[in-house]
Amino acid sequence: MQEFNSTDYLVIGSGIIGLSIGIALLESKPKTKVSIYEKESNLGMHASSRNSGVIHAGFYYSPESLKARFCADGNKELKALCKGNNLPLKETGKVVVTSSIDEVGRLESLYHRGLENKIDLELLDANLLTKFEPAARTHGKFLWSPTTAIADPRSVIDCLALKFRKLGGVIVTGNEIKLRESNGVVKAFTQNKEIPANCIVNAAGVHADQIARSVGVGTEFACLPFKGIYRVSEKLNSSPKTLIYPVPHPVNPFLGVHITLTLDGDIKIGPTAIPLFGREQYSATDYVQFREIKDSLKSMLSLLKGKEYDLGEILRDEIPKTLTKFIVKDIARIVLGIEEANHWKKLKPGIRAQLVNLETGKLEQDFIVRKSHNSTHILNAVSPGWTSALPFGRWIANSI
């Protein structure tokens, strides 16, 4: 479809967040013009199509957070979208297990957080684990999450794009948007040509903070990319039937290496969380812009100065996992028989757009949205951003 000469709403980024916002705008304001601009030649080519495909239940997150507010509803809506459009979906459930008796207290805290978030969740004794997941091991207790599921991110992206276009929205690919602020108005440009737009929504994922800072928004933040590596192996006789997760690290904000299943039933392990210099640095040979290196160095320096995290510990834990044997060794603490899988293949890696507060040295844990004039900027939409996208998109649309 040909692009509008001007538009009421211009959304930057065609990932699941951008598409969800575009759909919500058209559903609430059917007569408006909504355009999504994407710098790549195809839609959702980065985080949205490179994530694990896990539809999270919503028990990890602080009850007052935006993540908790949107994840549970997003879980239901995303599964309904898959069922209603015959998209691949497996309602596997998930167990969260301990690697030592010392972790039981953290597991219990996670359970009580889930109850506060009104999530369907059970805390059970270790002797019941084989009834739920014979391939897992735990000490003392485990959590059972029946609403966790897996879907195909690519199919979801294509389905949402089709819905957006049917509602009258326009998607323009191969056009990178830059913003400029002039006399209290934010304007959008592509290839040095202005695109007149009443409202602009920056949903550019890993590049959102740079775009925002170009108009003076979110200057206290910078993105530190983290690379997630996955490995996949054909199913074994002892293959898991559910997803198996460790208890999250008490300080490190990532969920740790875990085992999931592909829609074909193969075993998938990962992801790692390796700090990077480049925002699209999927391999060592990928080009990295100087300003990306500068942002990453500033972020790392802030983490080193801050008291929240031990960057050295993160590096020591994560860098060895570039080798498959170290990922397998890590997951073997909680999964029986995983060493029997000998034919691990690489999957395309993903990059987590993790926002760092340069003033406090904190890795921001919740969704962060900032507004300026006629622009709205989604600066931090990390996991469970994929699960939460549909209700989060409506919230953004209603706030404009």
N, C-alpha and C positions, 0 to 999 in steps of 0.2 A: 504494500500500500504506500502511496506517495505521502511524504511528510507534510504536515501543516506548515503554512507560511508563518503562522504564529500559533501559540498554544496557551491555554489557561494554566495548565500544570505541566512542568517539565521535570521528569524523574531521571536522575543520573544513575545508571546501572541496571542491568537486566537480570540480576540474581533473584532469588526467591523473595527477598525483602522488597526490591524495587517492583517486581511484578505484583506482589500482594498489595502494595500501596496503590499502584495504578488501578488494579481491579476495584479496590475499596473506594477510590475516588469516583470511578465511573458508576459504581452501584449506588453511591449516595448522591451523586450529581450527574445524572445521565446525559444532560445536554451540554456538558462541558467538553473541551478538547484536552486530552491527556496524551502526552508523548513520552516515551521512554527512549533515552539515548544510550547507546552501548559502544564502547571503544573497540571491542572485538568484532570479529566477523560473524560470531554466533552468540547465542544467549547463555548466560550463567556458566561461563567457561572456567570460572575459578572456584571459590569456596563452595558455591551452591551445588556444583556437580562433582566436586572432589571430596565431599564429606563422607562419613561412614554410612549414611543412610539410616541411622538409628533414630527412631521416633521416641524421644525421651518421655518419661512419665512425669517428672517435675518435682522430685523429692530432694534434689541436691541443694536447692537455692533458698536463701534467706526469705522468710515469709513476707517481709516488707519490700522485696525486690520486684522489679519489673519482670525479671525472668520467671519468678514464681507466679506472678499475675497472669502471664500469657502461656506458659508451657503446658499446663494441664488442658486448657481449652484447645491449644494448638494440636496437642496429641489427638484429641477427638476429631478435630476438623480435618487434619491431614489424613487420618485413617478413613474418614468418611469420603474425602476427595478421591482417595485411591479406590475405594469400593464402588463409588458412584460412577467412576470413569474406567473401570476394569484395568486399573494400573496394578503392577506387581506389589504385593503386600504379604508379609508374614508376621502374624501375631505370636511371636516366640516367647515373650516374657523374658525376665532377666533375674539372675541371682547376683547379689553382692556378697562377697565372702572375705574372710580375714586370712592373712598369712601367718598370724601369730595370735596367741591369747591376749596380748597387749592391745590389740586393735578392737577388741569387743566393745570397749567404752565408746570409741568413735563410731562404731556401727550402730550402737543404741542411740547416740545423738542424731545420727542420720535418720533413723527410724522416727524419732520424735519430731524432727523437722518435717518429714513427710506427712505426719499426721496433722501438723499445723497447716500445711499446704493443702490438706484434704485430699491426699493421694491414696489410692488403693494400694496398700503395702502391708506386708506381714514380716514380723521378726520371729524367727523360728530356731529351734535347737538344732545343733549340728547333726544329730542322728536322723533327722528328717531330710537331709539334703539329697540323698540318693533318690527320693521320690520325685524331686523336682529336677535335679541335674546330676546324674551319676558320674559325669566327667569332672565335676568340680570337687575341690577340697576346701575345708574351712576349719577353724578352731573355735569351739564354743557355740557360735550362732551364725546365722546368715539372714539376709533379707531376700524376700521374694516380691518382685514387681511384676504383676500379671499384665499390666497395660503397655509395657515397653514392646516395641515392634520394629520391623525393618521394612524399608521401601526403596524404590529406585529413584535417586535424585534427578537423573536425566529425564525420566518419564514425567515426574512432577513438574519440572521446569517447562517442558513442552506443553503439558496440559494447561498450565496457568497462562502461558503465552497465547495459546489458542483462545482461551476464555477472554483474555484482555482484548484481543483483536476483535472477537465477536461482539464485545460491548462497544466497539468503536474506537478503541485505542490504537495508536500508531507506534511502532517500534522501528527505530532507525539504528542500524548497526554500522560499524566502521567509522564512527564519528566520536572523537574524544571531546568532552565538554570542559571548557575552562570558564571560571567565574571572575567577574570584576565588580567592584562596588563603586557606585558613582552617585553622589548626592542622595545618599540614603536608600538607594535601590540596587539590588544585586542583579546583574545581567549575565546571560549565558552566551558563550561564543563557541563555535566549532569551525575550525579551518579559517579563523579570523573573520567569520561571518556571524553577526548577532542573530540569535533566535529569540524573538520577542516572546516573553513568558510572564504571566502575572505572578505565579508562584513557582519556586524551584525547590525540589527535594533531592538532597544529596544522599544516595544510597549506594555509594561506590565501593563499599566494602573496604578492602585493604588500602585503598587510595582516598578514602573519605576524609581522613584528617588533613591530608595535604590540600585537598580541594577547599575544605573549610577554612584552613589557615590563610588561604589566598584572599579571603574577604574578612580576615580578622577574627574568625570564630575558632574557639577551642585551642588557643595558642598555648595553653598549659599542658597540652597533650601531644604525644607522638606515638606512632605505631611501631611496635617491635614484632616483626613477623616470627612465627614459630612453625617449623616444618613438621608435618605429620607423615611418617612413613608407615605403609601397610604392607603386609605379606599375606599371600593366600596359598592354601594347599588343598588338595582333593580330600574329601571326607574319609575318615578312618572308621574302623569297626567301633571304636570308642568315641566317635565324634560327639561333641555337645549337641543338645537339642534346643538349648536356650542360649542367651548371651551371658557371659561370665565376666564380672567386673571386680577389681579389688576395692577395698575401702580407700577413698581418696586420701592423698597425702595431707597431713594436718596444715601445711603451709603452702606448698606448691599448688597452684590453683587448677591444675589439669587433673583429669580423671585417672591418669596412669594407663599403661599398656593393658588392654583387655582383649577378650576373644569374642568376636561376633561371627555371624554366619552370612554367607552370600545368599541371594535369593535362590540359587541353585543348590544350596546346602553345603557348599565348601566352607572350610575353616578360614577365617580372616583374623589376623592378629595385628595390633597396633592401637592407636598411633603413637609415635614418638612426639616429643615437643622440643625440637632443636632450634635455638635462636638463630636467626639469619640476618644478613645485611640487606638482602633484596626482597622486595614484596612479591615478586613473581619468580623467585630463584628456586625453581623446581629441581634444577640440576646444577652442579658446580660450574658448568660452562655457560649458564644463562647470564645475559648482560644485566648489570646492576648499575643504576644511576647513582651519581655522586650524592645527590640529596637524600637518597634512600639510605646510603651508608651513614651519612651524617645523622639522620634521624635515629637509626639503630644504635649508633655509638652514644648519642645523647641519652637514649632510653636505658642502655646498659649501664651507663655511668650513674644515672638516677637510681637504678636498682641497687647498685653497689653502695651508694651513699645512704639509701633508705634502710630501715630496720625490719621491713616486712619479709624479705626474701633473701635467700642465699644463692646468688647467681652462680657462684662457683659450684655449689652442690647440684644445681640444675644442669650445668654443663657436664660435670662428672657423671651424672646419672644418664644423661640423654645422648651424648656424642657416641659412646660405644654402641648404642642401638642402631647406628647406621649399618652395622653388621647383623645379619639375620640371627646368628647364633646367640647374640646378647638379648635380642627381643624374645626369642624362644626361652632362654634361661630365665628371663624376668617373669614370663607368663607361667612357666612350669611351677612356680610357687603355689599357684591356685588351680591349676588344671592338670588332671591326671593323664598320662600317656601322650602328652603333646610332643615329646621327644621322638615318638614313632613317625611323625610326619617328616619326611626327608626331602620333599620336592617343593620347596617354597618358591613362589614366583612373586616378582615385584608388581605391585599395583601403582597406578599413578599417584604421586604424593599430593597432599593438600597443604595449604598454608593458612594458619589461624591468624587473623588480623587482630592481635592483642594490643589494646591501648594501654599506654603507660602514662601516669600522671608525673610529669617532670618535676613538679614542686614537692611531692611527697614520696616519690620513688615506689608508688604502688602500682601493681597490675590491676586495672579496673575490672571488677567482677560482674558488673551489671550493664545492661543496655544504657547507653548515654546518648541523649538527643539534645542538640542546641539549636536555637533559632536566632536569626538576625535579619531584620527588615522583612523582606518577602521570601526568605530562604529558610529551609529546615534541613539540619544535618544529622544523619544517623552515624555517630562517631564510633560506637562500640556495639556490635551486634553479634558477639561470639556465641558459641554453643550455650544454650539450645536455640540459637537464632533460626535454624532451619525448621525445627519443630514449632517454634512460636510464631512463625512468619505471618500466618493468616490473621490471627487476632491482633498481632502487633501492627500489621499493615493498616487495619481498620482504625486502631488507636491513633496512628500517625495521621491518617486521612481526616479523622474527626477533629484533630487538634489544629489543622491548618485553617 
